[in-house]
């Protein structure tokens, strides 16, 4: 959701102002509530929790010239300069903030928001959470779909940019982030596991939150219908901190109808992930994300005859190793493989037509990172990434590769 349109030229100054305002607001709010905490439920030790992360990133990119790379080969390397919402600048500032207000022992208000040149300004979470019982609760508002384990808001993440396009790139991940909706969740603890389940119904167009989201499929006609629903199951081993997640997110969508016809599509995304600790300091995380969009195209009114069917299958597989050397130093290594296959089937016009490999795309990424935590919430991260892709579109084949060396200076409060 874009909150501040306009030229990105002043965004660095704007982001710093936002950070200072948030820090000042936090101090004022904490001071005010410190004087009157007796008005809150006595079981709540900290009725208001607030955090902010901000900093500056700089990248040394070694990629082909965008104008000379066919099939948007540079953007599809998914490095720091790929498909940015604001015009790419180096260095670039960023800010992330989260907060929770425990209104009473059953009701709380939560938010997450961020701003950077990759996504622009975005509200990822703003909801009321009502706990009907220790096991059952409901959420309403702008909700995280809970379909993945992206480290976007983790304060101790060593990554400047995660390797998986489903976590970092707006033309890939938009349909897997958040939406206005309603969720019901259930938690229980059989044996030494904590099981968390949820089901949700979502309407991305509600309140003008995201009127253009179309499962990351190219669309120039606007969106008429966008209805989503999904579920998630998360299991945490309370003895060794191993964790497993299985989630599903579905959608029914149509773009606007006009004299040129329209398109309707059904989408589904499946996420399977596992995280465990082979040793006390080493975390291993592996997952697979699979997205399928089945689309039908219809010609002009009033009959709207179906003229084409196609399917777009996107798949991401990633593995990540993060090792905490000590309280100040963390290193990580990650590898990912992302594919996008677009198949044309059924009819093309009124003639039988099938092309199972109309568009094929494979991208491979590898990254290593080192994070050092200094005093007073300051940290630095150094990351090296390498990416390469292989594309085939109709009869055109293309390849591209590139590297990126990044440095981050960050601050957490």
C-alpha positions as CSV (number, residue, x, y, z in Angstrom):
1,X,0.0,0.0,0.0
2,X,1.6,3.3,-1.1
3,X,1.1,6.0,1.6
4,X,3.4,8.8,0.2
5,X,3.3,9.2,-3.6
6,X,5.6,11.5,-5.4
7,X,9.3,11.9,-6.3
8,X,11.8,9.8,-4.4
9,X,14.3,12.6,-4.4
10,X,13.3,13.8,-0.9
11,X,12.6,10.3,0.6
12,X,15.9,10.1,2.5
13,X,15.0,13.3,4.4
14,X,11.5,12.1,4.8
15,X,12.5,8.7,6.2
16,X,14.9,10.3,8.7
17,X,12.1,12.7,9.8
18,X,9.7,9.7,10.2
19,X,12.3,7.9,12.4
20,X,12.8,10.9,14.7
21,X,9.0,11.4,15.0
22,X,8.5,7.8,15.9
23,X,11.3,7.9,18.5
24,X,9.9,11.1,20.0
25,X,6.4,9.7,20.1
26,X,7.6,6.5,21.8
27,X,9.2,8.5,24.6
28,X,6.2,10.7,25.1
29,X,3.8,7.7,25.1
30,X,5.9,5.7,27.4
31,X,6.3,8.6,29.8
32,X,2.5,9.3,29.8
33,X,1.6,5.7,30.5
34,X,4.2,5.3,33.1
35,X,2.2,7.8,35.2
36,X,-1.1,6.0,34.8
37,X,-0.5,2.3,34.4
38,X,-3.0,1.7,37.2
39,X,-5.7,2.4,34.6
40,X,-4.7,-0.8,32.7
41,X,-5.2,-4.4,33.5
42,X,-2.8,-5.2,36.4
43,X,-1.7,-8.4,34.7
44,X,-0.2,-6.4,31.8
45,X,3.4,-5.4,32.6
46,X,4.0,-3.4,29.4
47,X,0.7,-2.2,27.9
48,X,2.5,-0.5,25.0
49,X,5.5,-2.0,23.1
50,X,7.2,-0.2,20.3
51,X,10.2,-0.7,18.1
52,X,11.9,1.0,15.2
53,X,14.7,0.0,12.9
54,X,16.3,2.5,10.5
55,X,19.5,2.8,8.6
56,X,21.4,3.3,5.3
57,X,22.4,0.6,2.8
58,X,25.0,0.9,0.0
59,X,25.6,-1.6,-2.8
60,X,28.4,-2.2,-5.3
61,X,26.5,-3.8,-8.2
62,X,28.1,-5.6,-11.1
63,X,25.4,-6.3,-13.6
64,X,24.8,-5.8,-17.3
65,X,23.4,-2.5,-18.6
66,X,19.6,-2.7,-18.3
67,X,19.0,-1.2,-21.7
68,X,21.2,-4.0,-23.3
69,X,19.8,-7.0,-21.4
70,X,16.8,-8.6,-23.2
71,X,13.7,-9.8,-21.4
72,X,14.3,-7.5,-18.4
73,X,17.3,-9.7,-17.5
74,X,18.8,-7.3,-15.0
75,X,15.5,-6.7,-13.1
76,X,15.0,-10.5,-13.0
77,X,18.3,-11.0,-11.2
78,X,16.4,-9.8,-8.1
79,X,19.3,-7.8,-6.7
80,X,19.0,-4.4,-4.9
81,X,18.2,-2.5,-8.0
82,X,15.6,-4.9,-9.4
83,X,12.0,-3.6,-9.8
84,X,12.3,-0.9,-7.1
85,X,9.2,1.2,-6.3
86,X,11.2,4.4,-6.1
87,X,14.0,5.2,-8.6
88,X,17.1,3.3,-7.5
89,X,19.6,5.4,-5.5
90,X,22.8,4.4,-3.8
91,X,23.1,4.8,-0.9
92,X,19.5,4.5,0.2
93,X,17.7,4.9,3.6
94,X,15.1,2.6,5.1
95,X,12.9,2.4,8.1
96,X,10.7,-0.3,9.7
97,X,8.5,0.0,12.8
98,X,6.3,-2.3,14.8
99,X,4.1,-1.8,17.8
100,X,1.5,-3.4,20.0
101,X,-0.9,-1.9,22.5
102,X,-2.4,-4.4,25.0
103,X,-5.7,-2.6,25.7
104,X,-6.7,-5.2,28.3
105,X,-6.0,-8.9,28.9
106,X,-8.1,-9.9,25.9
107,X,-7.8,-7.1,23.4
108,X,-4.7,-5.7,21.6
109,X,-3.9,-3.5,18.7
110,X,-0.8,-4.4,16.5
111,X,0.9,-2.6,13.5
112,X,3.8,-3.1,11.2
113,X,5.0,-0.6,8.6
114,X,8.1,0.1,6.5
115,X,9.5,2.4,3.9
116,X,12.4,1.7,1.5
117,X,13.1,2.2,-2.2
118,X,12.2,-1.4,-3.0
119,X,8.5,-1.3,-1.9
120,X,8.0,2.4,-1.3
121,X,5.9,3.0,1.8
122,X,3.9,0.1,3.0
123,X,1.5,-0.8,5.8
124,X,1.9,-4.6,6.4
125,X,-0.2,-5.0,9.5
126,X,-2.8,-3.0,11.4
127,X,-5.3,-5.1,13.3
128,X,-7.3,-5.7,16.5
129,X,-6.7,-9.0,18.2
130,X,-9.4,-10.4,20.5
131,X,-8.5,-13.4,22.6
132,X,-11.8,-15.1,23.4
133,X,-9.9,-17.7,25.5
134,X,-6.3,-18.8,26.0
135,X,-6.7,-21.1,23.0
136,X,-9.1,-19.2,20.7
137,X,-9.0,-15.7,19.2
138,X,-9.9,-13.5,16.3
139,X,-8.1,-10.7,14.3
140,X,-9.7,-8.0,12.1
141,X,-8.0,-5.3,10.1
142,X,-5.0,-5.3,7.8
143,X,-3.6,-8.8,8.3
144,X,-0.4,-10.7,7.6
145,X,-1.3,-13.8,5.5
146,X,1.1,-15.9,7.6
147,X,2.2,-17.8,4.5
148,X,6.0,-17.6,4.9
149,X,8.9,-17.0,7.3
150,X,10.4,-14.0,5.6
151,X,12.7,-12.0,8.0
152,X,11.4,-8.6,7.0
153,X,10.8,-7.3,10.5
154,X,13.3,-9.4,12.5
155,X,15.4,-7.0,14.5
156,X,18.4,-9.5,14.6
157,X,18.3,-10.6,11.0
158,X,21.8,-10.6,9.5
159,X,20.6,-10.1,6.0
160,X,20.6,-6.8,4.1
161,X,18.4,-8.4,1.4
162,X,17.0,-11.9,1.6
163,X,17.8,-14.3,-1.3
164,X,14.3,-15.4,-2.0
165,X,12.3,-13.2,-4.5
166,X,9.1,-14.2,-2.7
167,X,10.5,-12.2,0.3
168,X,12.1,-9.2,-1.3
169,X,10.8,-8.4,-4.8
170,X,7.5,-6.5,-5.1
171,X,6.6,-7.9,-8.6
172,X,6.9,-11.4,-7.1
173,X,5.7,-11.1,-3.4
174,X,2.8,-8.6,-3.6
175,X,0.2,-11.3,-3.5
176,X,1.6,-13.1,-0.4
177,X,2.0,-10.2,2.1
178,X,-1.1,-8.7,3.7
179,X,-4.7,-7.6,3.2
180,X,-7.8,-6.3,5.0
181,X,-9.6,-9.3,6.4
182,X,-10.7,-11.5,9.3
183,X,-8.8,-14.4,10.9
184,X,-9.7,-17.0,13.5
185,X,-6.9,-18.8,15.2
186,X,-6.5,-21.7,17.6
187,X,-3.5,-22.6,19.8
188,X,-3.0,-25.7,21.8
189,X,0.0,-27.6,23.3
190,X,-0.1,-31.4,23.0
191,X,2.9,-33.0,24.7
192,X,6.0,-30.7,24.1
193,X,4.6,-29.0,20.9
194,X,2.9,-25.6,20.6
195,X,0.4,-25.9,17.6
196,X,-1.0,-22.7,16.1
197,X,-3.6,-22.8,13.4
198,X,-5.5,-20.1,11.6
199,X,-8.1,-19.6,8.8
200,X,-8.7,-16.2,7.1
201,X,-10.9,-14.4,4.6
202,X,-9.3,-11.4,2.9
203,X,-10.4,-8.5,0.6
204,X,-7.3,-6.7,-0.7
205,X,-9.4,-3.9,-2.4
206,X,-11.2,-3.0,0.8
207,X,-10.7,0.6,2.0
208,X,-8.5,1.2,-1.0
209,X,-5.6,-0.8,0.5
210,X,-4.4,-2.5,-2.7
211,X,-6.6,-1.9,-5.7
212,X,-4.1,-3.3,-8.3
213,X,-3.0,-6.6,-6.8
214,X,-3.5,-9.4,-9.4
215,X,-1.3,-12.3,-8.1
216,X,1.7,-10.6,-9.8
217,X,0.3,-11.2,-13.3
218,X,0.6,-8.3,-15.7
219,X,-2.6,-6.3,-15.9
220,X,-3.4,-2.9,-17.3
221,X,-7.2,-2.9,-16.9
222,X,-7.6,-2.5,-13.2
223,X,-9.1,-5.2,-10.8
224,X,-12.8,-5.7,-10.5
225,X,-12.8,-8.8,-8.2
226,X,-10.1,-9.9,-5.8
227,X,-11.3,-12.3,-3.1
228,X,-8.7,-14.3,-1.0
229,X,-8.9,-16.9,1.7
230,X,-6.4,-19.2,3.3
231,X,-5.1,-21.3,6.3
232,X,-1.9,-21.9,8.1
233,X,-0.6,-24.5,10.6
234,X,2.6,-23.9,12.6
235,X,4.2,-26.4,15.0
236,X,6.9,-25.4,17.5
237,X,8.9,-27.9,19.5
238,X,9.2,-26.4,23.0
239,X,12.2,-28.5,23.9
240,X,14.5,-27.9,20.9
241,X,12.9,-24.9,19.1
242,X,12.5,-26.8,15.8
243,X,9.5,-25.5,13.9
244,X,7.4,-26.5,10.9
245,X,4.9,-24.6,8.8
246,X,2.3,-25.5,6.2
247,X,0.1,-22.8,4.7
248,X,-2.2,-22.2,1.8
249,X,-3.5,-19.0,0.2
250,X,-6.1,-18.9,-2.6
251,X,-7.7,-16.2,-4.7
252,X,-10.5,-15.6,-7.2
253,X,-9.8,-12.5,-9.4
254,X,-11.1,-10.7,-12.4
255,X,-9.9,-7.6,-14.1
256,X,-12.3,-4.9,-15.4
257,X,-14.5,-5.8,-18.4
258,X,-14.5,-3.6,-21.5
259,X,-14.9,-3.8,-25.3
260,X,-11.6,-5.7,-25.4
261,X,-12.9,-8.5,-23.1
262,X,-11.5,-9.4,-19.7
263,X,-9.5,-12.1,-17.8
264,X,-10.5,-14.2,-14.9
265,X,-8.1,-16.3,-12.8
266,X,-7.9,-18.7,-9.9
267,X,-4.7,-18.6,-7.8
268,X,-3.3,-20.8,-5.1
269,X,0.0,-20.6,-3.1
270,X,1.4,-23.5,-1.0
271,X,4.2,-23.0,1.6
272,X,6.1,-25.8,3.4
273,X,8.9,-24.9,5.7
274,X,11.1,-26.4,8.4
275,X,13.5,-24.8,10.9
276,X,15.8,-26.6,13.4
277,X,19.0,-26.3,15.4
278,X,21.6,-29.0,14.8
279,X,23.7,-27.2,17.4
280,X,22.9,-24.5,20.0
281,X,24.2,-21.7,17.7
282,X,23.4,-23.0,14.3
283,X,19.9,-22.5,12.8
284,X,19.0,-24.3,9.5
285,X,15.9,-23.3,7.6
286,X,14.6,-24.9,4.4
287,X,11.3,-24.3,2.6
288,X,9.4,-24.5,-0.7
289,X,6.9,-22.0,-2.0
290,X,4.7,-23.0,-4.9
291,X,2.3,-20.6,-6.7
292,X,-0.2,-21.5,-9.4
293,X,-2.3,-19.1,-11.4
294,X,-4.8,-20.5,-13.9
295,X,-6.2,-17.8,-16.2
296,X,-8.9,-17.7,-18.8
297,X,-9.2,-14.9,-21.4
298,X,-12.6,-13.8,-22.8
299,X,-13.3,-11.7,-25.9
300,X,-15.6,-8.7,-26.4
301,X,-19.2,-8.4,-25.0
302,X,-21.9,-9.3,-24.9
303,X,-21.0,-13.0,-25.3
304,X,-17.5,-12.9,-23.7
305,X,-16.5,-16.1,-25.4
306,X,-13.4,-17.8,-23.9
307,X,-10.5,-17.5,-26.3
308,X,-7.4,-18.6,-24.3
309,X,-6.4,-20.5,-21.2
310,X,-3.0,-20.4,-19.6
311,X,-1.3,-21.3,-16.4
312,X,1.6,-19.6,-14.6
313,X,3.6,-21.8,-12.1
314,X,6.1,-20.1,-9.9
315,X,8.2,-22.1,-7.5
316,X,10.9,-21.1,-5.0
317,X,13.2,-23.5,-3.0
318,X,15.6,-22.1,-0.5
319,X,17.9,-23.2,2.3
320,X,19.5,-21.0,4.9
321,X,22.2,-21.5,7.5
322,X,22.7,-18.9,10.3
323,X,25.4,-19.3,12.9
324,X,25.7,-17.0,15.9
325,X,29.4,-16.9,16.7
326,X,28.9,-14.9,19.9
327,X,26.6,-12.2,21.3
328,X,28.0,-9.6,18.8
329,X,28.7,-11.6,15.6
330,X,26.4,-13.6,13.3
331,X,27.1,-15.1,9.9
332,X,24.8,-16.6,7.4
333,X,24.8,-18.4,4.0
334,X,21.7,-19.0,1.8
335,X,20.9,-20.5,-1.6
336,X,17.7,-20.3,-3.5
337,X,16.2,-21.4,-6.9
338,X,13.2,-19.6,-8.4
339,X,11.4,-20.7,-11.5
340,X,8.5,-19.2,-13.5
341,X,6.8,-21.3,-16.2
342,X,4.0,-19.9,-18.3
343,X,2.0,-22.4,-20.3
344,X,-0.6,-21.6,-23.0
345,X,-3.3,-24.2,-23.5
346,X,-6.8,-24.6,-24.9
347,X,-7.7,-22.1,-27.6
348,X,-6.0,-19.2,-29.3
349,X,-8.8,-17.2,-31.0
350,X,-11.0,-19.9,-32.3
351,X,-8.3,-22.4,-33.3
352,X,-6.9,-25.2,-31.2
353,X,-3.5,-24.1,-29.7
354,X,-1.2,-25.5,-27.1
355,X,2.3,-24.2,-26.1
356,X,3.4,-25.8,-22.8
357,X,6.6,-23.8,-22.7
358,X,5.6,-20.4,-23.9
359,X,7.7,-18.7,-21.2
360,X,10.3,-20.5,-19.0
361,X,12.5,-18.7,-16.5
362,X,15.0,-19.9,-13.9
363,X,16.9,-17.8,-11.4
364,X,19.5,-19.0,-9.0
365,X,20.8,-16.9,-6.1
366,X,23.5,-17.4,-3.4
367,X,24.4,-15.1,-0.5
368,X,26.8,-14.9,2.4
369,X,26.5,-12.3,5.2
370,X,28.2,-11.1,8.4
371,X,26.5,-9.0,11.0
372,X,28.2,-7.2,13.9
373,X,26.3,-5.6,16.8
374,X,27.9,-2.6,18.3
375,X,26.8,-0.6,21.4
376,X,23.6,1.4,21.8
377,X,21.5,-0.5,19.2
378,X,23.9,0.1,16.3
379,X,24.8,-2.7,13.9
380,X,26.6,-3.3,10.6
381,X,26.1,-6.0,8.0
382,X,28.3,-7.0,5.1
383,X,26.7,-9.1,2.4
384,X,27.8,-10.6,-0.9
385,X,25.2,-12.0,-3.4
386,X,25.5,-13.7,-6.7
387,X,22.6,-14.2,-9.1
388,X,22.1,-15.7,-12.6
389,X,19.0,-16.3,-14.7
390,X,18.1,-18.3,-17.8
391,X,15.0,-17.3,-19.9
392,X,13.1,-18.6,-22.9
393,X,10.2,-16.5,-24.3
394,X,8.6,-17.8,-27.5
395,X,11.7,-18.2,-29.7
396,X,14.0,-15.8,-27.8
397,X,16.5,-17.1,-25.3
398,X,18.5,-14.9,-22.9
399,X,20.8,-15.2,-19.9
400,X,22.1,-12.7,-17.4
401,X,24.2,-12.7,-14.3
402,X,25.4,-10.3,-11.7
403,X,27.0,-9.8,-8.2
404,X,26.3,-7.4,-5.4
405,X,28.4,-6.4,-2.4
406,X,26.4,-4.5,0.2
407,X,27.1,-2.7,3.5
408,X,24.4,-1.7,6.0
409,X,24.6,0.7,8.9
410,X,21.5,0.2,11.1
411,X,20.0,1.3,14.3
412,X,17.4,-0.5,16.4
413,X,15.3,0.9,19.3
